[in-house]
Structures are given as structure tokens and as C-alpha cells.
Amino acid sequence: AIAKYKKLLTPERLTRADVHKGRQMFQAVCASCHTLYGEGGELAPDLTGSNRADIDYILLNMIDPSADIPDAYKLVTLQTSDGQSLAGTIAQEDDQRVVIRLVGQTQTVLKSDIAGRQTSDLSMMPEGLLTALPDNMVLDLVKYLQTKKQVALP
């Protein structure tokens, strides 16, 4: 899959991609979890300072998101004593409570209310994201990811 997309994402084709449509695609597909240029979610890593200029870095993280997951972004599932199940990343934890970051919100759970806890080695980022997009949208998204400053929406 990486070889396939490297053939698609040539510098020549990226030059013709629409960075503004790429931002729109980022907002629709990625921003619920990822932040870029101060906008987006906090469930997954902030991409602003990442190695986005490197096509290999982008492709590895998009095609095989479970290859290298920092502990702070591993999926944690908490089962509470009242039967609730919460899945997200740990924002904070101390001796008495866990603050879990969910899509669009955080929730504080007392440790005394936790009946079970599992940590997954699989990324919350879905595999196959690129295969669900037409080539022109992949080009637009990657071009936007490689920008050095925010661009306007189309």
C-alpha cells in the first residue's frame, strides 16, 4: 500500500493538488481527533510539529497507524462499576482519578468507580483511511498535511 501511494503522491502531482480542498478534507476526516495549526481535537497527536514534509512518515502513519503508538495515545477502555464503558486516551491520572479524553470531550472517573481497564496496542486511527478516498482527495489531503502554515478553506 505504501508503494502504491508513493507512486501516486509524486512531487509533480502534489503540485497540482488543491491545498484548500485538502484542509476541508482534514476537517471532515481527521480534525475530530487531530489538531493542526491550533484547530481540531485532542484525542490523537497534534500534527503541527510532526514530520509532515516526509511522505514516508505520512504514509506509514496513515496506512499502518498501529506501527508506532506513543503510550499517551494508546486506546484505553474503562468499565465503570455502574456498567458504563468509556474508550479514549488518558489525559490525566493521579491516585484518585482518571481523566479520559473521548472524541469531543473529557470525562473524569474516580478510580474507586473503575471495575476494569484495558489498554490496546492497536491505534484508534482506522486503517484503510486512504483506500476509502479517491486519488484526487488523497492528493489534496497530503498536500495540506505538508503545508507550513494554515491555508483558507475553499
C-alpha positions as CSV (number, residue, x, y, z in Angstrom):
1,A,0.0,0.0,0.0
2,I,2.8,2.4,0.8
3,A,4.4,1.7,-2.6
4,K,1.1,2.3,-4.3
5,Y,0.6,5.7,-2.7
6,K,4.3,6.7,-3.2
7,K,3.6,6.3,-6.9
8,L,0.5,8.5,-6.6
9,L,2.0,11.2,-4.4
10,T,4.8,12.4,-6.6
11,P,6.0,16.0,-6.3
12,E,4.5,16.8,-9.7
13,R,1.1,15.5,-8.8
14,L,1.2,17.2,-5.4
15,T,2.0,20.5,-7.1
16,R,-1.3,20.3,-8.9
17,A,-3.3,19.2,-5.8
18,D,-5.7,21.7,-4.1
19,V,-4.4,22.5,-0.7
20,H,-7.7,24.3,0.2
21,K,-9.7,21.2,-0.5
22,G,-7.1,19.3,1.5
23,R,-7.9,21.4,4.5
24,Q,-11.6,20.8,4.0
25,M,-10.9,17.0,3.8
26,F,-8.7,17.2,7.0
27,Q,-11.6,18.9,8.8
28,A,-14.0,16.3,7.7
29,V,-11.8,13.2,8.3
30,C,-9.0,14.0,10.7
31,A,-9.9,17.0,12.9
32,S,-12.2,15.3,15.2
33,C,-9.1,13.6,16.7
34,H,-6.1,15.5,15.5
35,T,-5.1,19.2,15.8
36,L,-3.3,21.1,13.1
37,Y,-2.5,24.8,13.4
38,G,-4.4,25.1,16.6
39,E,-7.7,23.6,15.3
40,G,-9.1,20.2,15.9
41,G,-9.4,17.5,18.5
42,E,-7.1,16.4,21.3
43,L,-7.7,12.7,21.2
44,A,-4.8,12.0,18.9
45,P,-1.4,13.7,18.4
46,D,-1.2,17.3,17.4
47,L,0.2,17.2,13.9
48,T,1.5,20.8,13.7
49,G,5.0,19.9,14.8
50,S,5.2,16.4,13.3
51,N,7.4,15.4,10.4
52,R,4.7,16.1,7.8
53,A,7.1,17.1,5.0
54,D,8.3,13.5,4.8
55,I,6.0,11.5,2.6
56,D,7.2,8.2,4.1
57,Y,6.3,9.4,7.6
58,I,2.8,10.5,6.4
59,L,2.2,7.2,4.7
60,L,3.4,5.0,7.5
61,N,1.2,6.8,10.0
62,M,-1.9,6.8,7.7
63,I,-1.5,3.2,6.3
64,D,-0.2,1.4,9.4
65,P,-1.3,3.6,12.3
66,S,-0.6,0.9,14.8
67,A,3.1,0.6,13.8
68,D,4.3,3.0,16.5
69,I,1.8,4.4,19.0
70,P,3.2,6.6,21.9
71,D,1.7,5.4,25.3
72,A,-0.1,8.7,25.7
73,Y,-2.2,7.9,22.6
74,K,-3.0,4.2,23.1
75,L,-6.7,3.4,23.3
76,V,-7.8,2.8,26.9
77,T,-11.2,1.3,27.7
78,L,-12.6,1.8,31.2
79,Q,-15.5,-0.2,32.5
80,T,-17.2,1.5,35.5
81,S,-19.0,-0.2,38.3
82,D,-22.3,1.2,37.0
83,G,-21.8,-0.6,33.7
84,Q,-20.6,2.3,31.6
85,S,-17.8,1.7,29.1
86,L,-15.5,4.7,28.1
87,A,-12.9,4.4,25.3
88,G,-10.3,7.1,24.7
89,T,-6.9,8.3,25.7
90,I,-5.7,9.2,29.2
91,A,-5.5,13.0,29.6
92,Q,-4.5,12.9,33.4
93,E,-4.3,10.4,36.1
94,D,-3.5,10.5,39.8
95,D,-4.0,8.2,42.8
96,Q,-7.8,9.0,43.0
97,R,-9.0,9.7,39.5
98,V,-8.5,9.2,35.7
99,V,-9.4,11.9,33.2
100,I,-10.1,10.2,29.9
101,R,-10.2,12.1,26.6
102,L,-13.1,10.9,24.4
103,V,-14.0,12.2,21.0
104,G,-15.1,15.8,21.6
105,Q,-15.0,15.7,25.4
106,T,-13.2,14.6,28.5
107,Q,-14.6,12.7,31.5
108,T,-13.3,12.3,35.0
109,V,-13.7,8.9,36.6
110,L,-12.9,8.1,40.2
111,K,-10.6,5.1,40.4
112,S,-12.9,3.6,43.0
113,D,-15.6,3.5,40.3
114,I,-13.5,1.7,37.8
115,A,-14.3,-2.0,37.5
116,G,-12.0,-2.8,34.6
117,R,-9.3,-1.2,32.5
118,Q,-7.8,-2.4,29.2
119,T,-5.1,-0.8,27.1
120,S,-4.9,-1.7,23.4
121,D,-1.8,-1.9,21.3
122,L,-3.9,-1.0,18.3
123,S,-4.3,2.6,17.2
124,M,-7.7,4.3,17.4
125,M,-6.9,5.7,13.9
126,P,-8.6,3.5,11.4
127,E,-6.6,1.5,8.9
128,G,-7.6,1.8,5.3
129,L,-8.4,5.5,5.5
130,L,-6.7,6.3,2.2
131,T,-8.3,3.4,0.3
132,A,-11.7,4.9,1.1
133,L,-10.8,8.1,-0.7
134,P,-10.5,8.8,-4.4
135,D,-6.9,9.6,-5.5
136,N,-7.6,13.4,-6.0
137,M,-8.8,13.6,-2.4
138,V,-5.7,11.8,-1.2
139,L,-3.5,14.2,-3.1
140,D,-5.4,17.2,-1.7
141,L,-5.2,15.9,1.9
142,V,-1.5,15.1,1.7
143,K,-0.7,18.4,0.1
144,Y,-2.5,20.1,3.0
145,L,-0.7,18.0,5.6
146,Q,2.6,19.1,4.1
147,T,1.9,22.8,4.4
148,K,4.0,25.0,6.7
149,K,1.2,27.5,7.6
150,Q,-2.6,27.5,7.7
151,V,-4.5,28.0,4.4
152,A,-8.0,29.2,3.7
153,L,-10.9,26.8,3.2
154,P,-12.2,26.6,-0.4
